[in-house]
Amino acid sequence: MIPRSSTALAIGLLAAMVRADQVGAQQARAEPLPLADSLATWYALGINAHHLCAGLWVVGRDNRRSPEAVIAEDIARFPQFRWEKDFSYRVDEIRRIATVIDPRVGERSAKYNGDQGCTILPAGARDVYFEPRAVKPDLPDPAEQDWPMGDRNATEPVQGVDYRALEEVLDWAFDDSRHARPQNTRGIAVVYRGKIVAERYAPGWGPYTPQISWSMGKSIAATLIGVLVQDGLLSLEQPAPVPEWQGLRDPRREIRIRDLLRMSSGLDFDNFGLDPENSYNAANEHFRIYFDALDVAAHAIHQPLRYRPGSLWRYRNSDPLTLMYVARRALEAKGEDVLAFPQRRLFDRIGARSFVLETDAWGNFIITGYDYGGTRDWARFGLLYLWDGVWLGDRILPEGWREFVTTPAPGDPSRGYGGLFWLNAGGAMERLPRDAFWAAGYMGQRTLVIPSRDLVVVRQGPSSGGDGAYFQELVARILNAIGGGTGSR
């Protein structure tokens, strides 16, 4: 059982810091920080080690940058990541380990595990506790296949589209001098009537550069569960088969797969957001998975019940992490390769070649936020939902799956959230049709689908704020350019 007491967690983390490797005489001489500041700094070292590792070797598969460039472009300019002036770093190119160091606290490292991406190592650990696997796409070169399985003929002209207007939309989107806050857009793809009608990338970035997608990964989690439902391994109405919840008096045994998909499990799981002042503490259970070195499955399933299952929607990582634990157990029971499952049963089938789903040190997918994908592959993901789960005649998702994930969760009075997708059913984006829905990630990551307009829009890049209004304006301008204007359905 993971301790819920912040004091117990603090003591454990302090012990971990004491056990951490020594990082030189300079650190030994540094003034120690108060306990609370030490814990916050310890956590900040973890998230920054991860981001440095991923920037070098995950994003670096397609966009090679120096450590200094990764820190400057992806970390230090965003205050929520708490890169401090006292921090330094060390990069082991042989073992593919990035280490971030504070002379007052210690050091933390993240290791690149190939197709499983980067993992923050537990204190004192020199490696992860699972065997990383090579999971390459089982697909030909995209230049050898027609769109959408490949890239040939992807940009064939679509009648009625004002292409000049779309170029002007992209000019606006990429020009940060025209926005209240820098959006740092790195990739946009617009798919209309099945073809790419507009696309642009920032210098150094391309259609298959794996970009951090943050909580867009939750929508991948929903899709993987949909694949398992289609395969007959799970059902929406069944109680979640979590062995730790099966005690006769354990109220968690009433939590259904449906409740977890709707973030309505009722688990007691705190979310303090991510900001430099209040978030880097042991009680922030939602975000702690991104800066600690936790077994994320155990972290999720060991929380007690706080609300009746299905009665209240709360945006919490506990529910999709539990779903991935359920999926792992179902696949292991069949003898299937869990780490290969997303690529073989989903991404290969839709022509996606760039996705990287990272894991913790125990091999659990941190699919709630540590997931990477290229813009064109996110467009393919959107097309799968635009086409109601059928890809070129292959039914990947159960009939009615799109309807389920786009139906508002009963416990959400705003009608803004469905089955691990965000919805416009309540009119949150007033300039867009009500049938719009989207995968959304931190700092402005979006993959939006509008079935009534036969449209998919993908936007990636680390926004510094104001990304909701920016994205709504972007899509509204795109709708005008493809004809028919904007407004509710």
N, C-alpha and C positions, 0 to 999 in steps of 0.2 A: 504494500500500500504506500503510495506517495504521500508524505506528510502534507497536510493542508495548512498547518501553522506557519505563518511567515517567520516566526522566531526559529522554529525548527529548520526551516529552509535556509535561513540566514546562517545558522550555525553550520549546517552541512556545506553550504557554499564557502564559508570562511575556511573550513577545514580543507576544502578542495583547493582553495587558493594557496594555503600553506603547503599542500603537497605538490603544487605545480613546480615544474623545473625552474631552477635558478637561471636568471638571465643576465648575470654579470654583476660586477662590483658596483657599478653605477646605481643599479636598482637597490642593492643592499644599503646604499647610503641615502636613498631617497626618503623623504618624510612620508610616513604612512598616512593614509586617508582615514577619516571616521568610517565606522562600519557601513553605514547606509551608502555613503559615497563609494566605498570600496566595492560593494555589491553592484551598484549601478555601473561603475567603471568596468568591473569584471564582465558584466553582461554586454556592455558596449564593445569590449574587446572581441567577444564572440561573434556578434553580428558583423563587425567590420572584418574579422578574419574570413568569415563566410563570403562576404561580398568581394573581398580582394581575390580569394580563390576562384570564385565563379567568374569574375571579370577577366581573370587571366586565362582560365582553361575551359570554361563552358561557353561564355560569349566568345572567348578566344579561339574557338574552333573555326570561326568565320571572320573575326575581327580582332587581330592581334594588337594588343596595346601593352605599353610598359606598365609596371606597377604604379608609377607616379601618375600616369594618365588615368588608370582605373580609379585611384584614390581621388583625383581631382574631379573627374567627370561623374562618378557614380556614388561617391561617399561623402567627401569632405564638404561639398557645397550644400548638402542637405542636413540641417541641424538635427533632425530627428534621429540620425544615425550616431550622433555624439562622437564624431572623430575629434579628438582633443589634441592640443598643441604638444602635449607630452608624449603622444603615441609615436612609435616607430614600427618598422616592419622588417620581416625577414622572409625571403622566398627561397624554397628548396626546389629547384627545377627538376632534380632527379626523382625525388619522391612525390613531387607535385603537392607540396604543403605550403600554405601561406600562414604566417604567424604575425600577430599584431601584439605589440609590447607596450606596457606602461610601467615605468621604473618603480612606481609606488605600489603596484598591485601584483604584477606578474605578466604572464603571457598566455595567449590562447591561440589555438591553431585550427585550421580547417584543411581537410585533405580532399584532393580530387580523386574520384573513384571511377573515372571513365564515363560510361553511359549512365551511371547513377549520380553524376554530378559531384558537388562538393558537400562535405559533411563536417560540422563542428565536432572536433574530437573531445570526448570527456577528459577531465583533468587527469593528467598522468598517462593517458592512453597514447600509444604511438600509431595506432591503426584502428579501423572500424572492426566491429564484431561479427560481420557477415562477409561472405565471399562475393565481391563485386563480379558482375557478369558483363560480357560484351553483348550488347543488344543492338545490332545494326539493322537499319531498315531493310526488309526483304523486297526491295523495289529496284527497278532499273533507274538509270540516270533520268532525271526529269525532262531533259531535252529529248529523250527518246519516246516519250508518251504524250498523248494529247491531254490538255487540261480537261478535267481537274485532277486526273491521276498523275499527270506530268505538267509540263509547261508549254508544250506546243499549242499554238492557236489560242493561248489564254486571253489574248487582247484583241480578238476579232471584233470589228466595229459592231455596235448595237444600234439599231435604228432609233431615231428620236432623241438620242443623247447629245447634249451640248458639251462637246469635249473641251472647247475653249473655256467655257464656264467652269468645268471641273478643274482645269489647270489653275484657274484663278482661285478656286477654293483651296487647292493645295498650296498655292503661294501664300494665301492668308494663314493657313494652318501652320506652316513651317516658319513664319516670320514672327518671332517673339516680340518684336517692337510694336506689333499690333495687338498685343494681349496685355491685360492688367498684370499678370504674373507670368514668368517664363514657363512655357509648357514643355520645352525640350523634346519635341516630337521627333522620333527616330524612324518611324515607319507608319504608313497609311496604305491600306488597300481597300478599294471599293469594288464589289462584285454585284453586277446588275444583270438580271436575266441570264445568270450562269457564267458571265464573262467579266474579266477584270477591265473596268472602264476607266479607272484612275488608280495610280500607284506612285509612291515617291518614298525615298529614303534619305536620311541625313548622311553626310559624307562618312564613309567607313562602315556604314550599316547597309544590309541588303535584305532581300526577301527571305533568306534562310538563316540569317543571323539569329541565334537563339537569344531572345531577350527575356529578362525576368518578367513574368506575367502575373506574379502575386496571386490574388484570389480568383483570377480567371481559372486557376487550377481546380477550384471547387466545382466548376461546371464540368471539367473533365471527370472529376470524381462521380458526379451524377451520371455521366455518360457510361463510365465503366460499370457502375451498378446496373444501368440499363442493359448493357451487354450481358451481364450475368443473369438478369431477369429473362432476357430473350433466350439464353441458353438453358433456362429452367433450373438454375442453381439457387435463385432467390426469388421472393415475391414481395410485392409492396406491403401486403397485409400481415405478413408473418412477424411475430416478435423477433427482434434482433437476436441472432444466435450468438450471444456473448456469454461464454461459460461463467464468467465472474458475476453475472447478473441473475443466475438461475436459482438462487436460494429461495425457499418457500415464502419467506417474508421480505424478500427484496423487491421493492416497488419498481425497480428498473426493468424487471422482466416484462413489464407491460409496454415498453418502448418498441414501436414497430419500425421497420425499414422506412415506411412512409414518413414517420415522425422525424427520423434522422435526416432524410432528404429535404425536409421542410425546415430544418433547424428549429424544431419544436420538441426536442427530446425531453426538455425540462431539467437537464443536468445542471448542477450548480457549478458554473464555469465563468469566472470573471473576465471582463474585457475592459481594460483601461485605455485602449487606443495606443498609438505609438507617437510619443512626443518626448523631447529631451528631458523634461522636468519630472514627469509623473509615471512614466511607463516602465522604466528599467528597475523593476522590483519583482520579488519572488511571487507576489500575489497576482500578478498580471498573467493569469493562466492562458488567456487567448494568445498573447504575443510572445510569451516566454519560450514557446517552441522555436522561435526564430533567433533567439540569442543565447539560449542555454544549450546543453548537450543532452537532451532528454530522450528516453524511449517514449515517443509521442503517442503510441497506442496505449501504453500503460497510463500515461498522463491523462488521456481522455476517458478511458473506461473506468478508472478508479474514483471518479467524482461522484458524490451522492446525488440523489434526486432532490430538486428544489420545487418544481412545479409539476402538475399533472401532465403526463405525456400528451402532446398534441394540442394543449390548451393555449400555449403562448409562444410566439415567435421571438427568438433572441439570436442575434448574429454572433455565433460562437464557433470556434474551430473544433470544439469537442465532437460535433455531430459528423462532419465529413471525415475526421480522423477515425472515429468509431466505424464508419462505413468501410474505410479502407482496411481496418482490422478484420471486419466481417468478411470482406472480399478475400483477404489473404488466407484466412482459415478455410474458406470454401475452395479456393484454388489448391491449397496444400493438401486438402483431403482428396482431391482428384489427382494429385501428383504432378500438377502443372507448375511451370516456372513462373513464380509470382512477378519477378522483376521483368520478365519478357512479356507478360500479359498485356500491358497497355499498347506496346508496339505491335504485337502480333494480332491481337483481337480487335484493335481499334485503328491505330495510326496507319499500319500497312494497308488496311482496307480502304482508306480514304486518300492515299497517296501522300501522307505526311511523313517527312523525313527529318525534321529538325527538333522535335520535342525531346526535352530532357526532364524527367521527373526525379527530383532529388530525394534522398532518404536520410533518416537518422543513422546513428552508428549501429543500430540493430537491424537495419534493412527495411524499416517501415517508410512508406512514401510520405513525405511532408507535402502532400498535394494541395494543402490549403494556401500555399504561398511560395514555396521554393520549387517552382516549375518554370521552365524556359521553353520558348517556341518562337519560330520565325513568323513573320507577318502573313506570308502566303499560306502557311500551314494553319494558322488561326482562321484564315478565310475559308479554308477547306472545312475546318470544324464548324464554322457558321453555316456553310452549305449543307452539311449533314442535317442540321436542324431546319434549315429552310426547306429541305426536301423531306421533312417529316420522318427522319431516321432511315430512309432508303437511299442507298448510294449506287447509282447506275444499275439498278435492279436488285441489289443485294440489301436485304433488310437487316440492318445492323442493330437497330433499337426496336423494342416491341411496338406493335401497333398501339397508338394512343399515348406513346411516351412523351412526345412534344406537348400534347394537351395537358398531361400531368405536370410537367415541369413548368408550364406557363400558367397554371391555375394558382391563384393566390393562396398562400398558406392560411388556413382558417384562423390561426392565432395572430395574424398580421392585419390590424385594422386599416393600414395604409394601402393594402392590396399591392404592395411594391415588391414582394418576394414570393417565389414559387418553390420549385425543387432545385435548389442551388443555382438558380438564375434570378436576376433582377428583372422586374416587370414594369411596364408602363400602364398596367390595368387601372391604376389609381390616378393616372395623369401626372405623374411626377415630372415628366418631360412634356410640358404642355404643347410644345410645337411639333411633337412627333405623334404618329398614329398610336392608338391605344394597344394595338397588337404587337408593338415593339417589345423585344426582350433582349437581354444581353448578359454575357459573362463580364464581370467587372473585377479589376484588380487595383490594388493600392497605387497611388500616384498616377492615376489616369489610364490604366490599361483597360481596353474595351474591345469586345467582339459583339456587335449588335446585329440582330436579325429582325427584319420587318417582312413577314410573309405577305401582307397585302400589297407590298411594293416590290416583291421579288428581289430584295436587297440585303446585302451583307456589308457591314463597314467594320474594319479593324483599325484601331489606333494604338500605337505603342510608344513608350518613352516616358522618362521619369518627370512628371509634372511637379512643379514646386507649389501648386495650389490652384484652386479655381477650376479644376478639370471638369467638373460636372457641367457648368455653364458653357465652357469651351466646347465640350463634346456635343452638347445639344445644338449649339450654333453650327458646328461642323456638319452634323447630319442634316440639319435644316437646309443648309446651303447645298448639300449634295442632292437632297430631294428636289430642290428647285432646278438644279442643273439637269437632272434626268427627266424632268417634266412632271407636271401635276401639282407642283407646289407642296406646301406643308399643311399641317392641321390634323385634327383628330379624325380617326376612321369613322 
